[in-house]
């Protein structure tokens, strides 16, 4: 289990992230998620900057393309030294294998190869939406478990999934297969556009290996206090 909740830095600019980080003690080393919004605005330099500050990075770009393109992209991502990155499981086993090969190829000798995980079904997706929009006639649970098994077959470290699916994913794969779960909301917090949400405590009890938390921290009146409260709940500290 990763002891620190991963903070989703869903901000429009580096300046906004800087302002946010000033609300934390400088010695507090965080695990943060860099997603499409900020990466497409600031580019790889924002990752290098956060690394230089001592933070660990989950680079959440959800790559999904032909195997050769994804492999080459991952080779470049490996140079950034992120801890975790991801692809869409819908790209298939061959694409996921190519992505991992690219990460291995691009990682400098002696450096840690980033952990590669796959998105199953987004936590904003309902079963009805999946069946109507994606024309997947299986249940949402069946789709998620199938994608998880494909990711394991491809040699990936785990998946992004709802905490509600963690137990069955571990049964279908293995206990050491990472289940990284977004859609985390403290009790009483607004759900927003998420449809499958749980509290940090419930995510821990279910067996999530790590959690991603965004707005309950980034939009809190006191982000550091909100972070510590969620971190303590995640780690079972009363």
RAGIGI-V571810 format. One record per pair of residues at least 24 apart in sequence whose C-alpha atoms are under 10 Angstrom apart, sorted by sequence separation. I is the first residue (numbers start at 1). J is the second residue. D is the distance in Angstrom with one decimal. If there is no record, write none. Layout:
{{I:J:D} {I:J:D}}
This chain:
{{6:30:7.5} {7:31:6.4} {8:32:5.9} {9:33:5.7} {10:34:7.3} {11:35:9.1} {13:37:8.5} {14:38:7.4} {29:53:8.0} {30:54:7.8} {31:55:5.7} {32:56:6.2} {33:57:5.8} {34:58:6.2} {35:59:6.2} {36:60:6.9} {37:61:9.4} {57:81:8.2} {58:82:6.3} {59:83:8.0} {60:84:8.1} {61:85:7.3} {62:86:5.2} {63:87:4.3} {64:88:5.5} {67:91:8.3} {71:95:7.8} {74:98:8.8} {75:99:8.2} {78:102:7.9} {79:103:8.7} {120:144:5.3} {121:145:9.9} {141:165:7.2} {144:168:9.6} {145:169:5.8} {148:172:8.0} {149:173:6.2} {191:215:9.7} {210:234:8.8} {4:29:9.5} {5:30:8.4} {6:31:4.9} {7:32:4.6} {8:33:4.5} {9:34:5.8} {10:35:6.7} {12:37:6.4} {13:38:6.0} {14:39:9.6} {28:53:10.0} {29:54:6.0} {30:55:5.0} {31:56:4.6} {32:57:5.2} {33:58:4.6} {34:59:5.0} {35:60:4.7} {36:61:5.7} {56:81:9.0} {57:82:5.0} {58:83:5.9} {59:84:6.2} {60:85:5.8} {61:86:6.5} {62:87:4.2} {63:88:5.9} {64:89:8.1} {65:90:9.8} {66:91:7.7} {67:92:9.0} {70:95:7.0} {71:96:8.6} {74:99:5.9} {75:100:8.9} {77:102:8.8} {78:103:5.2} {119:144:9.0} {120:145:8.2} {140:165:9.8} {144:169:8.0} {145:170:9.3} {148:173:7.3} {149:174:9.8} {152:177:7.7} {190:215:9.1} {191:216:9.6} {4:30:7.3} {5:31:6.9} {6:32:5.0} {7:33:5.8} {8:34:6.7} {9:35:7.3} {10:36:8.5} {11:37:7.1} {12:38:5.7} {13:39:9.1} {27:53:9.5} {28:54:8.9} {29:55:5.2} {30:56:6.4} {31:57:5.9} {32:58:6.1} {33:59:5.9} {34:60:5.9} {35:61:5.9} {36:62:8.6} {56:82:6.8} {57:83:5.5} {58:84:4.6} {59:85:4.7} {60:86:6.0} {61:87:7.2} {62:88:5.4} {63:89:9.3} {64:90:7.6} {65:91:6.7} {66:92:9.5} {67:93:9.4} {68:94:9.8} {69:95:9.1} {70:96:8.3} {71:97:8.5} {72:98:8.7} {73:99:8.0} {74:100:7.5} {75:101:8.1} {76:102:8.2} {77:103:7.2} {78:104:7.7} {79:105:10.0} {80:106:9.6} {81:107:7.9} {120:146:8.6} {121:147:8.5} {145:171:9.5} {146:172:8.8} {151:177:9.8} {152:178:9.9} {182:208:10.0} {189:215:9.4} {190:216:8.3} {208:234:9.8} {4:31:6.5} {5:32:8.3} {6:33:6.3} {7:34:8.9} {8:35:7.6} {10:37:6.7} {11:38:6.1} {12:39:9.3} {13:40:9.8} {14:41:8.6} {26:53:8.8} {27:54:9.0} {28:55:8.7} {29:56:7.8} {30:57:8.6} {31:58:7.4} {32:59:8.5} {33:60:6.5} {34:61:8.2} {35:62:8.9} {55:82:9.6} {56:83:6.2} {57:84:6.6} {58:85:5.6} {59:86:7.2} {60:87:8.3} {61:88:9.2} {62:89:9.0} {64:91:5.5} {65:92:9.8} {67:94:6.6} {68:95:7.8} {70:97:9.8} {71:98:5.0} {72:99:7.9} {74:101:8.3} {75:102:4.4} {76:103:8.0} {78:105:8.2} {79:106:6.2} {80:107:8.9} {81:108:9.1} {91:118:9.5} {120:147:5.7} {141:168:8.8} {145:172:6.8} {181:208:6.5} {184:211:7.0} {185:212:9.7} {186:213:9.5} {189:216:7.1} {3:31:9.6} {4:32:9.5} {9:37:9.2} {10:38:6.7} {11:39:9.9} {12:40:9.5} {13:41:6.7} {14:42:6.9} {26:54:9.8} {33:61:10.0} {55:83:9.9} {56:84:8.8} {57:85:8.4} {58:86:8.5} {63:91:8.5} {64:92:9.1} {66:94:9.0} {67:95:4.2} {70:98:6.9} {71:99:4.4} {74:102:5.0} {75:103:5.0} {78:106:5.1} {79:107:6.1} {86:114:9.6} {89:117:8.7} {90:118:8.8} {91:119:9.9} {119:147:8.3} {120:148:6.8} {141:169:9.3} {145:173:8.6} {179:207:8.1} {180:208:6.4} {181:209:7.9} {182:210:8.8} {183:211:8.4} {184:212:6.7} {185:213:7.4} {2:31:9.3} {9:38:7.8} {10:39:9.8} {12:41:7.2} {13:42:6.9} {17:46:9.6} {51:80:8.6} {66:95:6.5} {67:96:7.5} {69:98:8.9} {70:99:5.6} {71:100:7.3} {72:101:9.2} {73:102:7.4} {74:103:5.1} {75:104:7.5} {76:105:9.5} {77:106:7.7} {78:107:5.1} {79:108:7.3} {83:112:8.1} {84:113:8.9} {85:114:6.7} {86:115:8.3} {87:116:7.7} {88:117:8.6} {89:118:5.2} {90:119:8.1} {118:147:8.2} {119:148:8.6} {148:177:9.1} {178:207:9.8} {179:208:5.5} {180:209:5.9} {181:210:6.4} {182:211:5.8} {183:212:7.3} {184:213:5.8} {185:214:8.9} {200:229:9.8} {201:230:8.7} {204:233:8.6} {205:234:9.1} {11:41:9.7} {12:42:8.9} {51:81:7.9} {65:95:7.6} {66:96:9.9} {67:97:8.1} {68:98:6.9} {69:99:8.8} {70:100:9.3} {71:101:6.6} {72:102:5.9} {73:103:8.7} {74:104:8.7} {75:105:6.2} {76:106:6.4} {77:107:8.8} {78:108:8.1} {81:111:8.1} {82:112:9.1} {83:113:7.8} {84:114:5.2} {85:115:6.4} {86:116:5.4} {87:117:6.6} {88:118:5.3} {89:119:5.6} {90:120:7.4} {118:148:7.8} {120:150:9.9} {178:208:7.8} {179:209:5.3} {180:210:5.0} {181:211:4.8} {182:212:4.6} {183:213:7.2} {184:214:8.3} {185:215:8.7} {186:216:7.4} {200:230:6.5} {201:231:9.7} {203:233:9.8} {204:234:6.0} {14:45:9.7} {48:79:9.8} {51:82:8.0} {64:95:8.0} {67:98:5.5} {68:99:8.4} {70:101:9.8} {71:102:4.4} {72:103:8.7} {74:105:8.8} {75:106:4.2} {76:107:8.8} {81:112:7.9} {82:113:8.6} {83:114:4.8} {84:115:4.6} {85:116:5.3} {86:117:4.8} {87:118:4.9} {88:119:4.8} {89:120:5.7} {90:121:9.0} {117:148:9.5} {120:151:9.0} {148:179:9.5} {165:196:9.7} {178:209:5.8} {179:210:6.8} {180:211:5.7} {181:212:6.0} {182:213:6.4} {183:214:8.7} {184:215:9.6} {185:216:6.7} {186:217:10.0} {199:230:8.9} {200:231:8.1} {201:232:9.1} {202:233:9.3} {203:234:7.6} {204:235:7.5} {205:236:9.2} {14:46:6.8} {18:50:9.7} {44:76:9.8} {48:80:6.5} {63:95:9.6} {64:96:9.0} {66:98:9.2} {67:99:7.1} {70:102:7.7} {71:103:7.5} {74:106:7.4} {75:107:7.4} {79:111:9.8} {81:113:8.1} {82:114:6.0} {83:115:6.2} {84:116:5.9} {85:117:6.4} {86:118:5.3} {87:119:6.2} {88:120:6.8} {89:121:8.7} {118:150:9.5} {119:151:9.2} {164:196:7.4} {175:207:8.8} {177:209:8.6} {178:210:7.9} {179:211:8.6} {180:212:7.3} {181:213:8.9} {182:214:8.5} {184:216:8.6} {185:217:9.7} {200:232:9.0} {201:233:5.5} {202:234:8.5} {204:236:8.0} {13:46:9.2} {17:50:9.7} {44:77:8.6} {47:80:7.0} {48:81:8.2} {63:96:9.5} {69:102:9.7} {70:103:9.9} {71:104:9.8} {72:105:9.3} {73:106:9.5} {74:107:9.6} {78:111:9.6} {81:114:7.2} {82:115:8.6} {83:116:8.8} {84:117:7.4} {85:118:8.5} {86:119:7.0} {87:120:9.3} {88:121:8.8} {118:151:6.5} {162:195:9.6} {163:196:8.1} {164:197:7.9} {176:209:8.6} {200:233:6.0} {201:234:5.4} {47:81:8.7} {48:82:9.0} {68:102:9.0} {71:105:9.1} {72:106:8.7} {78:112:9.3} {79:113:9.8} {80:114:9.5} {88:122:9.9} {117:151:7.6} {118:152:9.4} {162:196:6.4} {163:197:7.5} {164:198:7.6} {175:209:9.4} {199:233:8.7} {200:234:4.9} {201:235:7.9} {14:49:9.4} {44:79:9.9} {45:80:9.0} {47:82:7.9} {64:99:9.7} {67:102:9.8} {71:106:9.6} {78:113:7.3} {79:114:9.8} {116:151:9.5} {117:152:9.3} {161:196:9.7} {162:197:7.2} {163:198:6.8} {199:234:8.6} {200:235:8.6} {201:236:7.0} {14:50:9.8} {44:80:7.5} {63:99:8.8} {78:114:6.8} {162:198:8.4} {163:199:9.3} {200:236:9.1} {201:237:9.8} {77:114:9.0} {123:160:9.1} {163:200:9.6} {166:203:8.6} {170:207:8.6} {117:155:9.5} {118:156:7.5} {121:159:9.8} {122:160:8.1} {123:161:6.9} {124:162:9.6} {164:202:9.2} {167:205:9.9} {168:206:10.0} {170:208:9.6} {116:155:8.8} {117:156:5.7} {118:157:8.5} {119:158:9.1} {120:159:6.7} {121:160:8.1} {122:161:7.1} {123:162:5.8} {163:202:8.2} {164:203:8.0} {167:206:6.3} {74:114:9.8} {116:156:5.5} {117:157:5.6} {118:158:6.5} {119:159:5.7} {120:160:6.3} {121:161:6.8} {122:162:7.9} {123:163:9.3} {163:203:5.6} {166:206:6.7} {167:207:6.6} {186:226:9.5} {115:156:7.6} {116:157:5.6} {117:158:4.7} {118:159:4.5} {119:160:4.8} {120:161:6.2} {121:162:8.4} {123:164:10.0} {162:203:9.1} {163:204:8.8} {165:206:8.8} {166:207:6.4} {167:208:8.3} {74:116:9.7} {115:157:6.0} {116:158:7.1} {117:159:4.7} {118:160:5.9} {119:161:6.8} {120:162:9.1} {163:205:9.7} {164:206:7.6} {165:207:9.7} {166:208:6.1} {114:157:9.6} {115:158:8.4} {116:159:8.4} {117:160:6.7} {118:161:8.8} {163:206:6.9} {164:207:9.6} {165:208:9.3} {166:209:8.9} {186:229:9.1} {163:207:7.9} {164:208:9.2} {186:230:7.2} {163:208:6.1} {185:230:9.0} {162:208:8.9} {163:209:9.5} {184:230:9.6} {161:208:9.2} {163:210:9.7} {186:233:9.0} {34:82:9.9} {163:211:8.6} {33:82:10.0} {162:211:9.7} {6:56:9.0} {7:57:9.6} {8:58:9.0} {160:210:9.8} {161:211:9.9} {6:57:8.6} {7:58:9.3} {32:83:10.0} {33:84:9.1} {34:85:9.6} {158:209:9.6} {160:211:9.6} {6:58:7.9} {8:60:9.4} {31:83:9.1} {33:85:9.4} {160:212:9.8} {90:143:9.9} {93:147:9.2} {96:150:8.8} {97:151:8.6} {100:154:8.3} {101:155:9.9} {59:114:9.8} {62:117:9.3} {63:118:9.1} {89:144:9.4} {92:147:8.5} {96:151:7.0} {97:152:10.0} {99:154:9.4} {100:155:7.7} {58:114:9.2} {62:118:7.6} {63:119:9.4} {91:147:9.8} {93:149:9.6} {94:150:9.6} {96:152:9.6} {97:153:8.7} {98:154:8.8} {100:156:7.2} {57:114:9.8} {58:115:9.2} {59:116:10.0} {60:117:9.8} {62:119:7.0} {89:146:9.4} {90:147:7.2} {93:150:5.9} {94:151:9.9} {96:153:9.3} {97:154:5.0} {99:156:9.3} {100:157:9.8} {58:116:9.8} {89:147:5.8} {92:150:7.3} {93:151:6.7} {96:154:5.9} {97:155:6.8} {123:181:8.8} {124:182:10.0} {60:119:9.7} {88:147:9.2} {89:148:7.7} {92:151:8.3} {93:152:9.0} {94:153:9.9} {95:154:8.6} {96:155:8.1} {97:156:7.8} {123:182:7.2} {124:183:8.3} {89:149:9.7} {90:150:9.3} {93:153:7.2} {94:154:7.3} {96:156:7.5} {117:177:9.5} {118:178:10.0} {122:182:9.1} {123:183:6.3} {89:150:7.4} {90:151:9.7} {93:154:5.4} {117:178:7.8} {118:179:9.7} {119:180:9.5} {122:183:9.4} {89:151:6.5} {92:154:8.8} {93:155:9.1} {116:178:9.8} {117:179:8.7} {118:180:9.6} {88:151:9.5} {93:156:9.8} {115:178:9.6} {117:180:8.5} {87:151:9.7} {89:154:9.8} {124:192:9.6} {125:193:9.5} {126:194:9.5} {87:156:9.9} {124:193:6.3} {125:194:8.1} {126:195:6.9} {86:156:9.4} {89:159:8.5} {123:193:9.0} {124:194:4.7} {125:195:6.9} {126:196:8.2} {86:157:9.9} {88:159:9.3} {89:160:9.6} {123:194:6.0} {124:195:5.2} {125:196:8.3} {86:158:9.4} {87:159:9.2} {88:160:9.4} {122:194:9.0} {123:195:6.2} {124:196:7.0} {84:157:9.4} {86:159:8.3} {87:160:9.6} {122:195:9.4} {123:196:5.6} {124:197:9.3} {86:160:8.4} {122:196:9.3} {123:197:7.7} {58:212:9.7} {6:180:9.5} {8:182:9.2} {1:176:9.4} {6:181:9.8} {2:178:10.0} {6:182:9.1} {1:178:8.6} {1:179:9.5} {2:180:9.5} {1:180:9.7} {5:184:9.9} {33:212:7.8} {32:212:8.5} {33:213:9.1} {31:212:9.4} {32:213:9.4} {33:214:8.9} {32:214:9.6} {5:200:8.9} {28:224:9.7} {20:217:10.0} {21:218:9.7} {20:218:7.4} {24:222:9.4} {20:219:9.5} {23:222:7.7} {24:223:7.7} {25:224:8.3} {23:223:6.8} {24:224:5.6} {17:218:9.6} {23:224:6.4} {24:225:9.1} {21:223:9.1} {22:224:9.8} {23:225:9.6} {1:204:9.0} {20:223:8.0} {21:224:9.1} {24:227:9.4} {6:210:7.5} {7:211:8.7} {8:212:6.4} {9:213:9.2} {10:214:7.2} {20:224:9.6} {5:210:6.5} {6:211:6.1} {7:212:5.9} {8:213:5.8} {9:214:6.9} {10:215:8.4} {1:207:8.8} {2:208:9.5} {3:209:8.9} {4:210:7.8} {5:211:5.3} {6:212:4.6} {7:213:5.2} {8:214:4.5} {9:215:9.1} {1:208:7.6} {2:209:6.3} {3:210:7.4} {4:211:8.3} {5:212:5.9} {6:213:6.1} {7:214:5.6} {8:215:7.9} {11:218:8.9} {1:209:4.5} {2:210:5.3} {3:211:9.2} {4:212:9.4} {5:213:6.7} {6:214:8.3} {7:215:8.9} {8:216:10.0} {9:217:9.7} {10:218:8.2} {1:210:5.9} {2:211:8.3} {5:214:9.8} {7:216:9.6} {8:217:8.7} {9:218:7.5} {1:211:9.4} {7:217:7.4} {8:218:7.9} {7:218:7.9} {7:227:8.4} {6:227:9.7} {5:227:8.1} {4:227:9.3} {5:228:9.4} {4:228:9.4} {5:230:7.5} {6:231:9.5} {4:230:9.2} {5:231:6.0} {4:231:6.1} {5:232:9.6} {3:231:7.6} {4:232:9.1} {3:232:9.3} {5:234:7.4} {4:234:8.2} {5:235:9.3} {3:234:7.7} {4:235:8.4} {2:234:9.8} {3:235:6.5} {2:235:9.4} {1:235:9.3}}
